[in-house]
Structures are given as structure tokens and as C-alpha cells.
Amino acid sequence: MSSVTQITSRAQFNTLLSSSRIVVANFNTGSDSNVDGVYGALAGSLSRPNVLTFVKVDTASQQEWTQSLGVTTNPTFIVFKNGREVAKNTGISNIQRLSDTIQRLALEAESDGSSGGFGEASSSSGGAWRGADFPRGYGDVTDQIDVRGLDLLNADSGFGGVRTLFETMQPSTLAVGKGKGAATGAEAKKDWVESDVDEQLMMYIPFTSTLKVHTIHITSAPPKSEDDDETPMRPKTIHLYVNHQHNLGFEEAEDTPAIQTIELQASDWDEKTATAKLELRFVKFQKVYSLVLFVADGDGSGDKTRIDRIKIIGESGEKRDPGQLKKIDEDS
């Protein structure tokens, strides 16, 4: 536990928030051998001075200010990046999710400080991959997706399922050191999604928390081919809808006004990472419980559209009660 800093005052905590890029805080009363063992192991392997700091706060002695952070359950784990809360998990049952979040942020911190830039983490490294930089002050909240409720319409069953799109690993077709063997392996894995009878895709993405969604990253890496009619296309026109309780049908989408429509250009795709950033009208995406992403057409003359990965960038907030999906005013 030597890698975990014991917090004795709010001033000490605030100092660490300003001096360390990422702070992981365990808010708990007393000690719990199960939690402390896992938490201590993470701290021992991932702590880096002024980059990634692990702390423990005794909620009984620090109750006055910990409650202002919304800490009402023991244990509560909160992750701060650049002084801002980016993730919160409560209870021992969520410690694996905490571990995944911390390891992803640790990789991001390493990428931020390296000369290699973003999107260069190999899929074989076991860490999270990203195809574009994050806006300052916001983080990857893809781990807040309720994967049990994901739904994708018009997907070809010969390729990966909808959960494939939210994997943290680098797409196989972008693997470093591509060659004949790598290409063959990627073709066998098919860790991407392609549309079926036409170029349209309709995706329902529910969340376990209320989110402020700032940006969506979409990766699409179709192979280069001289036969444009046979090659799958990248998404072009994308309609976004918020806070529906189910996926929209294609006919229903035609009668439902989108919160935002984005038309991607060829110049929007990063040449190296095959990733485009959907810049959202942030004020329209402040209290998001679910997203519907409708790919209306593709960029080209083919019949199929391809997506390899999707990342949701923003802030996570209040945990959603799975038994009550609140209907949020779409204009709030």
C-alpha cells in the first residue's frame, strides 16, 4: 500500500489534483482487505510521480468535503484527470471496471508524454487504442455504455457484432507491421461491422450514467481497391438522436428530427488512423442517457458501409437507475 497516499485534508487532496495529471481516489471508511488488495496492486504497478497518483480518503474523518463530491457509498472510486472528474464507480463489484478505466487512462497519459503521438498503441500491447486526440478536459467515456442494450440494424452477420465497435484494442487492419500474414489474420478475424442490404446502419447506444457527450470518434478502414462498387464505403451522412428508449426503425428515423446531422468529407479522416471526429453541438448533448447513430449513406458508389471502432468522448455524471429510464427533454 506504499504507493497509495493517505489523504488527511482537502487542501492536501487539492494539491495532488493540481500536481498530478491523473488522480485515482478510493473513498472508504476503515479498511477492506479485498478492496485494499486490488487497489494497492493497481497502485503498485501503475503509479507514476506527477502523472498517475493513487490516494485513499477516509470518509468518516473527511465527511464534510467528501459529500460535496457526491460520495455516499463505501467504497466509491473517483478518477480525476487534469483536476476534473472523468469516472466514478461505487461498490466492490465494480472494481474490475475501475481497473479497466485506470489502465486506459494510464496508457493515455503515457501517449500524451511520448513523441509518438496518438493512435500508435499496438493491438498486441494489451492496452487501449485511440485514433484521435481528445479535447482538453474531456476523456473517453465509452466504458459507460450499457453493452447489454446495444442494438444494430442492417448489419451483415458475416462480420463482428455491435460490441466489436467498442473494443479498446486497435483494429486488426491497422495493426503495426502489416504484411501478407497480418492482412490474412485481419481478414479471418473481421473485427469490424459492415452493412447488409444497403449502405445504411442504425445503432442504439444506451449508457449506464448520464453523460455530457463532446465528440464521437469513428474509425473506418476499408481496403483500397480499384473496384469501387465492391469496396465498402466510409460513413458520410450521420444523424444523431438522444434519449430514446429503444432503437429507431429506418422509417421512424425519417419522421424524427435529428438533434444533429453531420456530413463527413474525405479530409475529415486521419490518413494514419482511419478515424474521423464528429464535433457535436455540445449544448445539445448535456444530459444523455442514450444515443441513436444513423448512418444514412456512405462516401462512394458502393453498396456497403463499414465501421471498425467508435469512441464516445465527454464526461460521465450521475449513475443511471437501470429500472427507470428518465425521459430527458432533448432541448435541455
Secondary structure by P-SEA (a helix, b strand, c coil): cccbbbbccaaaaaaaaacccbbbbbbcccccaaaaaaaaaaaacccccccbbbbccccccccccccccccccccbbbbbcccccccccccccaaaaaaaaaaaaaaaaaaaacccccccccccccbbbbcccccccccccccccccccccccccccccccccccccccccccccccccaaaaaaaaaaccccccccccbbbbbbbbcccccccbbbbbbbcccccccccccccccbbbbbccccccccaaaaaaccccbbbbbcccccccccccccccccccccccccbbbbbbccccccccbbbbcccccbbbbcccccccccccccccc
